[in-house]
């Protein structure tokens, strides 16, 4: 170009290439430091949420008003964590479960943990996303 903007050296006496490359490297390092922890929390939350969804056909029979099946997490934990002396309130049902959203009670600690898993998973997704957003905004 006539004004010399295209043929300027980025290294050498006139160039600032080392400064530019150093700044880019520092920014990339910062961004990776933001994304990797956030992705870990978000991915863990997503995995927890997905494994806490009911799987059709996992119940021997489905009565009217119950969910279409039990989740992988509840199925794995039910009966393995003992029982509580008092009924524990849990949220059951919701979109995609085949049951209206309601509060149910259980004394099985494994079922309680399994029923809480989708909410903990969603919290992980939100927390990881907010962390990543806030860190990248700095």
N, C-alpha and C positions, 0 to 999 in steps of 0.2 A: 504494500500500500504506500501511497506517496508520503503519508505522515510517519511511516516507520513503525507502526504499532504491531505489525505481524512479524517482523524480522528482528525482534529484540531478544537477546540471549536471556535464558532463565538462570544460567550459571555463569560464573566468571566475574569480571570486574563490575559490569553494569547490572548483572542479574541478581535477583533476590530468591532464586529457586530453592535454596536450602531452607530459607525461612518459611516459604510457602509449603514445602514438603513436610517440614517439621510441624507446622500448624495443622496440616491435614492429618498427620499421624496422631497428634495429640487428640484431635476431635474424634477420630475413628476409635481410639482407645477409650475415650469417655463414653461414646455411644454404645460400644460393646459392653462396657461396665454397667450401662443402664439396661440394656436389652436382655442380657443373659439371666440375671436374677429375676427380672420381671417375667420372662418367658418360663422360667422354672416354676414359679408360683402359679402362673396362668395355666400352664400345661397340666400341672398337678391338680388344680381345681377342675379343669375340664375333664380329666380322667376320672376324678372322684364323682363328678356330676353324671357323666355318661354311664358309669358302672352302678349308679344308684337309681337308674330308670328301670321300671318293671319290664320283665321279659315275658311275653305271652307264652303260655304253655308250661310254665314252671309250677303252676298249681294243679293238683289233681282234679279240682273242679272249681268253677267260679260262680259264686252266688250273686244275685242281683245286688248292686251297690258296692261290690268289692272291686279291687283293681284287677287288671287283666292278668297279672302275674306278680311274682316277687322279684326284687332286684338281686343282682349278683352279690352285692355287699351284704344285704340283709340275709340272704340265703347262706352265706358263708359264716356270718356271725351269730345267727339265731341259735340259742342254746349253748353257745360256747363261752359267753362272758358272764354267765350266772343270772340271777334274778335279783330284783330290788324288793325291798319290803313294802314299798308303796307304788301305786300305779304312776307311771311317768307319762306326761302328756307329749304327744307327737303330732305333727301335721302330716296328714295323709291325703292322697289324691292330687288332683290338679290336672292341667292340660296334658293330654297324651297318656294318662294312666287308666282311663276308663272309669274314673270315680270322681265325684265332685270333691272340691277342696273341703276338708273337715279336720277336726281335732279328734284324735283317738288316744286311748290309753293302753299302755303295755307294762308288764312287770319284767319282761325279758330285756336285759340290758343290751344284748346284741341287736335285737329288733329296734330298740331306741336309737342306737348309734347308726344303724342302717337307714332309718327314716330321717335322721338329721343330716346324713351325708350329702344329699343334693343341695342343701342350703349352705353347708360348709364349702362345697365345691363352687357354688356361685359366688360366695364371698371371696374365694381364692382367685377366681377369674377377675373380679372387680378390683381387688387389691393389687394384683399383678399388673393389670392394665393401667391403673392410676399411678402406680410407682413408675412404670415405664414412661408414661406421658410426662409426669412431673420431672423426672430425671432428664429426659431428652429436651425439655423446655428450658433447661438451665443453660 
